[in-house]
């Protein structure tokens, strides 16, 4: 049987029950209604408040699924305090979007508790339509695994044909915490640095000491890094395969092993083990919910409405990536035109999301496009139109009913010389027009008929099913 330390919850991840209940109770008493801070509590909010107060007063600590059920109520209450929900002009639609995001977070939390819980017996979890979070990229295939340091792991892979590939080893709590400080990249490999055999196979050793005799197809990632704030020890692996063309590109295959547990059976469930798994899931759910709301609110504060930011480095989330972001108010008569230059990046795409950082339905609606999928104008630029109504233009991005849309653009794999930083792509431009003004803007572009749109969406659906990651 493995060392219990391999699967137990890390000390700093185990939130004290009474402290959390007290904090939640203080929050509840401070603000309760939608829109009016002095409004009486709704029945749902009263139920949450009573549950948390009873929990704080009860000497027996909830365990197992009870603990997770209470975390769901806590997460739901946290979401009810989001400013854009409290003061929304259409709180029913925003509430539905919130419940949709909560469902994603619950699924991701259960994965953290029951799939990614044991770094002694690691396995890759797929991030897909059921457990998405943080505006997942429709063009990405995601794989996540938990590791621990010390510990030596080998990833066995076979290269697909994705336009770009990023493999990261990270440190910090799983998911985003309330301070938005994790995971912090410890080391990474991108497509340009990955050594692959002629048959497409490769291995990646994750350890604290670099081997001196790496052969073709063998790679190494360090599991520790020393920073001014101290030593960071890796506890997660994240793989992103980015596709520019859903019809022709394919993902690779991935498997991870810890070298000292190969061939050993994993531990059988026990009440204590399952309780810890539910506790891990509960801690992830409450922390991640708070973190993403805080993250989105910071975006709303730092980015002026109806503007698009200059292209800038993504930084901690994905070194080597550039992004541009903005949030736009939508109405039936609004049309937003985003214009961007072609780049030599291996991957370049744009997508829409809502205020909860949900990725909108990208399988049956065109809510994202790569430059391989998009129409390129005669002047070499790409123009994307965001509007509630179909503008009769090929590069229409459907806001899918969202009252406010986030626009997120990504550039990855920009060529650069060794030792030099990649050059930022040209900044995108935006115009906010009425629907009538849009016709004049697009007068030199070819029309796109309703029949063509139907064919386009049908083909998109089939492509998404061929490489399933969609809604």
C-alpha positions as CSV (number, residue, x, y, z in Angstrom):
1,X,0.0,0.0,0.0
2,X,1.2,3.5,-0.8
3,X,2.4,6.0,1.7
4,X,-0.7,7.8,3.1
5,X,1.0,11.1,2.4
6,X,0.6,10.5,-1.3
7,X,-3.1,10.8,-1.1
8,X,-3.8,12.9,2.0
9,X,-4.9,16.5,1.7
10,X,-2.0,18.9,2.1
11,X,-2.2,20.8,5.4
12,X,-2.6,24.2,3.8
13,X,-5.4,22.8,1.7
14,X,-7.5,21.7,4.7
15,X,-9.7,24.6,5.6
16,X,-10.9,24.6,9.2
17,X,-14.7,24.0,9.2
18,X,-15.6,26.5,11.9
19,X,-13.4,29.2,10.5
20,X,-15.0,28.8,7.1
21,X,-18.5,28.8,8.5
22,X,-17.8,31.9,10.5
23,X,-16.4,33.7,7.5
24,X,-19.4,32.7,5.4
25,X,-21.8,33.7,8.1
26,X,-20.2,37.2,8.4
27,X,-20.5,37.5,4.6
28,X,-24.1,36.5,4.6
29,X,-25.1,38.9,7.4
30,X,-23.3,41.7,5.6
31,X,-25.2,41.5,2.3
32,X,-28.1,39.4,1.1
33,X,-30.4,40.7,-1.6
34,X,-30.0,41.0,-5.4
35,X,-29.5,44.6,-6.2
36,X,-30.5,46.1,-2.8
37,X,-28.0,45.4,0.0
38,X,-30.9,45.9,2.5
39,X,-33.4,43.7,0.8
40,X,-34.8,40.7,2.7
41,X,-33.1,37.4,2.0
42,X,-34.6,35.1,-0.6
43,X,-35.7,31.6,0.4
44,X,-32.5,30.2,-1.2
45,X,-30.3,32.6,0.7
46,X,-32.1,32.0,4.0
47,X,-31.6,28.2,3.5
48,X,-27.9,28.7,2.9
49,X,-27.6,31.1,5.9
50,X,-29.4,28.6,8.2
51,X,-27.3,25.7,7.0
52,X,-24.1,27.5,7.6
53,X,-25.2,28.8,11.1
54,X,-26.3,25.3,12.1
55,X,-23.0,23.9,10.8
56,X,-21.0,26.5,12.9
57,X,-23.0,25.7,16.0
58,X,-22.9,21.9,15.6
59,X,-19.9,20.3,17.4
60,X,-19.8,17.4,14.9
61,X,-18.1,18.2,11.7
62,X,-19.8,17.1,8.4
63,X,-17.9,14.5,6.6
64,X,-18.0,12.9,3.2
65,X,-20.8,13.9,0.9
66,X,-22.3,16.1,3.6
67,X,-19.2,18.2,3.6
68,X,-19.4,18.5,-0.2
69,X,-23.1,19.3,-0.2
70,X,-22.5,22.1,2.2
71,X,-19.7,23.4,-0.1
72,X,-22.1,23.5,-3.0
73,X,-24.5,25.7,-0.9
74,X,-21.5,27.9,0.1
75,X,-20.4,28.2,-3.6
76,X,-23.9,29.1,-4.6
77,X,-24.1,31.8,-2.0
78,X,-20.7,33.2,-3.1
79,X,-21.9,33.4,-6.7
80,X,-25.1,35.2,-5.5
81,X,-22.9,38.1,-4.3
82,X,-21.2,38.7,-7.7
83,X,-21.8,42.4,-8.5
84,X,-23.0,41.7,-12.1
85,X,-25.7,39.3,-10.8
86,X,-26.8,41.6,-7.9
87,X,-27.3,44.6,-10.2
88,X,-28.1,42.8,-13.5
89,X,-30.9,44.2,-15.6
90,X,-31.9,40.6,-16.3
91,X,-31.1,38.7,-13.2
92,X,-33.0,35.6,-14.3
93,X,-30.7,35.0,-17.3
94,X,-27.6,35.8,-15.2
95,X,-28.8,33.4,-12.5
96,X,-29.1,30.6,-15.2
97,X,-25.6,31.4,-16.4
98,X,-24.4,31.2,-12.7
99,X,-26.0,27.8,-12.2
100,X,-24.4,26.6,-15.4
101,X,-21.0,27.8,-14.1
102,X,-21.7,26.1,-10.8
103,X,-22.4,22.8,-12.5
104,X,-19.0,23.1,-14.3
105,X,-17.2,23.9,-11.0
106,X,-18.9,20.9,-9.2
107,X,-17.8,18.5,-11.9
108,X,-14.2,19.9,-11.8
109,X,-14.2,19.7,-8.0
110,X,-15.3,16.0,-8.0
111,X,-12.5,15.4,-10.5
112,X,-10.0,17.0,-8.1
113,X,-11.3,14.8,-5.2
114,X,-11.7,11.5,-7.0
115,X,-9.6,11.5,-10.1
116,X,-6.7,13.8,-9.3
117,X,-6.4,13.1,-5.6
118,X,-3.5,10.6,-5.5
119,X,-0.1,11.6,-6.8
120,X,1.2,8.1,-6.0
121,X,-1.1,6.6,-8.7
122,X,-1.5,9.5,-11.2
123,X,-3.8,9.5,-14.2
124,X,-4.7,12.2,-16.7
125,X,-8.1,13.8,-16.4
126,X,-9.7,15.4,-19.5
127,X,-11.1,18.9,-19.3
128,X,-14.2,18.9,-21.4
129,X,-17.8,20.1,-21.6
130,X,-18.7,18.6,-18.2
131,X,-15.9,20.1,-16.0
132,X,-14.8,23.2,-17.9
133,X,-13.7,26.3,-16.0
134,X,-11.9,29.6,-16.7
135,X,-13.0,30.2,-20.2
136,X,-11.6,27.0,-21.7
137,X,-10.3,27.3,-25.2
138,X,-12.6,25.5,-27.7
139,X,-9.5,24.7,-29.8
140,X,-7.6,23.0,-27.0
141,X,-7.4,19.4,-25.8
142,X,-6.6,19.6,-22.1
143,X,-5.1,16.9,-19.9
144,X,-4.5,17.3,-16.1
145,X,-2.7,15.2,-13.5
146,X,-1.5,15.5,-9.9
147,X,2.1,14.8,-8.9
148,X,4.1,15.4,-5.7
149,X,7.6,16.5,-5.0
150,X,9.7,14.6,-4.1
151,X,8.6,12.0,-6.6
152,X,9.7,10.9,-10.1
153,X,7.3,10.6,-13.0
154,X,7.4,9.6,-16.7
155,X,4.9,10.9,-19.3
156,X,4.6,8.6,-22.3
157,X,3.2,10.4,-25.3
158,X,2.7,10.1,-29.1
159,X,2.5,13.3,-31.1
160,X,-0.6,14.2,-32.9
161,X,-0.8,17.0,-35.5
162,X,-2.0,19.9,-33.4
163,X,-0.7,23.3,-34.4
164,X,0.7,24.0,-31.0
165,X,1.5,22.1,-27.8
166,X,2.3,23.2,-24.2
167,X,3.3,20.9,-21.3
168,X,3.5,22.6,-17.9
169,X,4.5,21.4,-14.4
170,X,3.0,23.7,-11.8
171,X,3.0,24.5,-8.1
172,X,0.2,25.7,-5.8
173,X,-3.3,24.7,-4.8
174,X,-5.4,23.0,-7.5
175,X,-7.4,25.4,-9.5
176,X,-7.5,29.1,-8.6
177,X,-7.6,30.1,-5.0
178,X,-9.0,33.3,-3.5
179,X,-5.8,35.2,-4.1
180,X,-5.4,34.0,-7.7
181,X,-1.9,32.9,-7.1
182,X,-1.9,29.4,-8.5
183,X,-0.9,27.3,-10.2
184,X,2.6,28.8,-10.7
185,X,4.6,27.3,-13.6
186,X,7.7,25.5,-12.4
187,X,8.9,24.3,-15.8
188,X,7.5,23.7,-19.3
189,X,8.0,22.4,-22.7
190,X,6.5,23.7,-25.9
191,X,6.3,22.2,-29.3
192,X,9.5,23.8,-30.5
193,X,11.5,22.3,-27.6
194,X,9.9,18.8,-27.5
195,X,12.2,16.1,-28.7
196,X,10.2,13.4,-30.6
197,X,11.2,10.1,-32.3
198,X,10.6,9.5,-35.9
199,X,7.5,7.5,-35.1
200,X,6.0,10.4,-33.1
201,X,6.7,8.8,-29.7
202,X,8.4,10.6,-26.8
203,X,8.9,10.5,-23.0
204,X,9.1,13.3,-20.5
205,X,10.9,12.7,-17.2
206,X,9.7,14.8,-14.3
207,X,12.3,14.9,-11.4
208,X,14.6,17.1,-9.4
209,X,17.8,16.2,-11.3
210,X,18.4,16.5,-15.0
211,X,19.7,13.3,-16.6
212,X,22.9,13.7,-18.5
213,X,22.3,11.2,-21.3
214,X,19.0,12.2,-22.9
215,X,18.5,10.6,-26.3
216,X,16.2,11.6,-29.1
217,X,12.6,11.4,-28.0
218,X,13.6,11.8,-24.3
219,X,12.7,15.1,-22.5
220,X,13.0,16.4,-18.9
221,X,11.0,18.8,-16.7
222,X,12.2,19.9,-13.4
223,X,9.8,19.6,-10.4
224,X,11.4,22.4,-8.3
225,X,12.3,26.0,-8.8
226,X,13.9,28.6,-6.4
227,X,12.3,32.0,-6.4
228,X,12.9,35.1,-4.3
229,X,10.0,34.0,-2.1
230,X,11.4,30.5,-1.6
231,X,11.4,27.1,-3.2
232,X,8.4,25.9,-5.2
233,X,7.7,22.2,-5.5
234,X,5.5,20.9,-8.3
235,X,2.2,19.2,-7.7
236,X,0.4,19.3,-11.1
237,X,0.8,18.7,-14.8
238,X,-1.2,20.5,-17.4
239,X,-1.1,19.7,-21.1
240,X,-2.7,21.9,-23.9
241,X,-2.9,20.7,-27.5
242,X,-4.1,23.7,-29.6
243,X,-5.8,23.0,-32.9
244,X,-6.1,25.5,-35.7
245,X,-8.2,23.2,-38.0
246,X,-10.7,20.9,-36.3
247,X,-11.1,18.9,-39.6
248,X,-7.6,17.9,-40.2
249,X,-5.6,18.2,-37.0
250,X,-5.6,15.4,-34.4
251,X,-4.6,15.2,-30.7
252,X,-1.9,13.0,-29.3
253,X,-2.0,10.2,-26.8
254,X,-0.8,10.6,-23.1
255,X,-0.1,8.4,-20.2
256,X,1.7,9.2,-16.9
257,X,3.3,6.8,-14.3
258,X,5.1,7.3,-11.0
259,X,8.2,5.1,-11.3
260,X,8.1,3.6,-7.8
261,X,4.4,2.5,-8.0
262,X,4.4,0.9,-11.5
263,X,2.7,-2.4,-11.2
264,X,1.3,-1.8,-7.7
265,X,-2.4,-1.7,-7.0
266,X,-3.8,1.5,-5.7
267,X,-5.3,1.6,-2.2
268,X,-8.9,0.4,-1.6
269,X,-11.5,3.0,-0.5
270,X,-11.9,3.4,3.3
271,X,-14.2,5.8,5.1
272,X,-11.2,8.1,6.0
273,X,-9.9,8.1,2.5
274,X,-13.3,8.9,0.9
275,X,-13.8,11.7,3.5
276,X,-10.5,13.2,2.5
277,X,-11.4,13.0,-1.2
278,X,-14.7,14.8,-0.5
279,X,-12.9,17.4,1.6
280,X,-10.4,18.0,-1.2
281,X,-13.3,18.4,-3.6
282,X,-15.1,20.8,-1.2
283,X,-12.0,22.9,-0.7
284,X,-11.5,23.2,-4.4
285,X,-15.1,24.1,-5.1
286,X,-15.3,27.0,-2.5
287,X,-11.8,28.3,-3.3
288,X,-12.2,28.2,-7.1
289,X,-15.6,29.8,-7.0
290,X,-14.3,32.8,-5.0
291,X,-11.2,33.0,-7.2
292,X,-12.9,33.1,-10.5
293,X,-15.4,35.7,-9.4
294,X,-12.6,37.8,-8.1
295,X,-10.6,37.3,-11.3
296,X,-13.6,38.4,-13.5
297,X,-14.3,41.4,-11.3
298,X,-10.7,42.5,-11.6
299,X,-10.9,42.2,-15.4
300,X,-14.1,44.3,-15.4
301,X,-12.4,47.0,-13.2
302,X,-9.1,47.0,-15.2
303,X,-10.5,46.8,-18.7
304,X,-12.7,49.7,-19.8
305,X,-16.1,48.5,-21.2
306,X,-16.4,48.3,-25.0
307,X,-12.6,48.3,-25.5
308,X,-10.1,45.6,-26.4
309,X,-6.7,45.6,-24.7
310,X,-3.3,45.7,-26.5
311,X,-1.7,42.3,-27.1
312,X,0.2,41.4,-23.9
313,X,1.9,38.5,-22.4
314,X,-0.4,36.1,-20.6
315,X,2.3,35.6,-17.9
316,X,1.8,33.2,-15.1
317,X,-1.1,31.3,-16.8
318,X,0.9,30.3,-19.9
319,X,4.3,31.8,-20.5
320,X,5.0,32.3,-24.2
321,X,1.3,33.1,-24.9
322,X,0.1,36.6,-25.8
323,X,-3.5,37.6,-25.3
324,X,-5.9,40.5,-25.8
325,X,-9.2,40.8,-23.9
326,X,-12.2,43.0,-23.6
327,X,-15.8,43.0,-22.4
328,X,-18.7,44.5,-24.4
329,X,-22.3,45.4,-23.6
330,X,-24.7,43.7,-26.0
331,X,-28.1,44.8,-27.4
332,X,-30.2,43.8,-30.4
333,X,-28.8,46.8,-32.3
334,X,-25.1,46.5,-31.3
335,X,-22.4,45.2,-33.6
336,X,-18.8,45.0,-32.5
337,X,-16.1,44.7,-35.2
338,X,-12.8,43.3,-34.1
339,X,-10.0,43.6,-36.7
340,X,-6.7,41.8,-36.3
341,X,-3.6,41.2,-38.5
342,X,-2.4,37.9,-39.6
343,X,0.6,36.7,-37.6
344,X,3.2,34.0,-37.9
345,X,2.1,32.4,-34.6
346,X,1.6,28.7,-34.7
347,X,-1.8,29.2,-33.1
348,X,-4.1,32.3,-33.3
349,X,-7.7,32.4,-32.2
350,X,-10.6,34.4,-30.8
351,X,-13.5,33.3,-28.6
352,X,-16.4,34.7,-26.6
353,X,-17.4,34.0,-23.0
354,X,-19.9,35.4,-20.5
355,X,-19.5,37.2,-17.2
356,X,-19.0,33.9,-15.4
357,X,-16.1,33.1,-17.6
358,X,-18.1,30.3,-19.1
359,X,-17.1,29.3,-22.6
360,X,-20.2,29.7,-24.7
361,X,-21.6,26.8,-26.7
362,X,-18.9,26.4,-29.3
363,X,-20.2,23.2,-30.9
364,X,-23.6,24.2,-32.3
365,X,-22.9,28.0,-32.3
366,X,-20.0,29.9,-33.8
367,X,-18.6,31.5,-30.7
368,X,-15.0,31.0,-31.6
369,X,-12.8,31.0,-34.7
370,X,-9.1,30.4,-35.4
371,X,-7.4,32.2,-38.3
372,X,-7.5,28.8,-40.2
373,X,-11.3,28.6,-39.8
374,X,-11.9,32.3,-40.5
375,X,-12.4,34.3,-43.7
376,X,-9.5,36.6,-44.5
377,X,-10.3,39.9,-46.2
378,X,-8.6,41.0,-49.3
379,X,-6.3,43.4,-47.4
380,X,-4.9,40.5,-45.4
381,X,-6.7,41.3,-42.2
382,X,-9.3,39.3,-40.3
383,X,-12.5,40.9,-39.2
384,X,-14.9,39.4,-36.7
385,X,-18.4,40.7,-36.1
386,X,-20.1,40.2,-32.7
387,X,-23.8,40.8,-32.8
388,X,-27.0,39.3,-31.4
389,X,-28.4,39.1,-35.0
390,X,-26.6,37.3,-37.9
391,X,-25.0,40.1,-39.9
392,X,-24.7,38.0,-43.1
393,X,-20.9,37.9,-42.7
394,X,-18.9,34.7,-42.6
395,X,-16.9,35.6,-39.5
396,X,-19.9,36.2,-37.3
397,X,-19.4,35.4,-33.6
398,X,-22.6,34.6,-31.8
399,X,-22.9,36.0,-28.2
400,X,-25.4,33.2,-27.5
401,X,-27.8,35.5,-25.5
402,X,-25.2,37.0,-23.2
403,X,-25.9,40.6,-22.1
404,X,-22.2,41.2,-21.7
405,X,-19.5,39.2,-23.6
406,X,-15.9,38.7,-22.9
407,X,-13.7,38.7,-26.0
408,X,-10.5,36.8,-25.6
409,X,-7.8,36.5,-28.3
410,X,-4.7,34.2,-28.1
411,X,-1.4,34.0,-29.9
412,X,1.0,31.0,-29.2
413,X,4.2,29.8,-30.7
414,X,5.5,33.1,-32.1
415,X,8.9,32.4,-33.7
416,X,11.9,34.0,-31.9
417,X,15.6,33.5,-31.6
418,X,17.0,31.5,-28.7
419,X,17.6,33.7,-25.7
420,X,15.3,36.4,-27.0
421,X,11.7,37.2,-26.2
422,X,9.1,36.7,-28.8
423,X,7.8,40.0,-30.4
424,X,4.2,40.9,-29.5
425,X,1.7,40.7,-32.3
426,X,0.1,43.8,-33.7
427,X,-2.7,45.1,-31.5
428,X,-6.3,44.3,-32.6
429,X,-8.7,47.2,-33.3
430,X,-12.4,47.4,-32.3
431,X,-15.4,49.4,-33.5
432,X,-18.7,49.6,-31.8
433,X,-21.5,50.2,-34.4
434,X,-25.2,50.0,-34.8
435,X,-26.5,47.3,-36.9
436,X,-27.3,49.8,-39.7
437,X,-23.8,51.2,-39.6
438,X,-22.4,47.6,-39.9
439,X,-23.7,47.3,-43.5
440,X,-21.6,50.3,-44.6
441,X,-18.5,48.9,-42.8
442,X,-18.8,45.5,-44.6
443,X,-19.9,46.7,-48.0
444,X,-16.8,45.4,-49.7
445,X,-17.0,42.0,-48.0
446,X,-18.9,39.1,-49.6
447,X,-22.4,38.3,-48.3
448,X,-23.0,35.1,-46.3
449,X,-26.5,33.7,-46.8
450,X,-28.7,31.9,-44.2
451,X,-28.2,28.7,-46.2
452,X,-24.4,29.1,-46.0
453,X,-24.7,29.7,-42.3
454,X,-26.7,26.5,-41.8
455,X,-24.1,24.6,-43.7
456,X,-21.3,26.2,-41.7
457,X,-22.8,25.4,-38.4
458,X,-23.6,21.8,-39.4
459,X,-20.0,21.3,-40.5
460,X,-18.8,22.8,-37.2
461,X,-20.9,20.4,-35.2
462,X,-19.5,17.4,-37.1
463,X,-15.9,18.6,-36.6
464,X,-16.5,19.1,-32.9
465,X,-17.8,15.5,-32.6
466,X,-14.8,14.1,-34.4
467,X,-12.5,15.6,-31.7
468,X,-14.9,15.8,-28.8
469,X,-14.3,18.6,-26.3
470,X,-17.4,20.7,-27.0
471,X,-20.6,21.4,-25.2
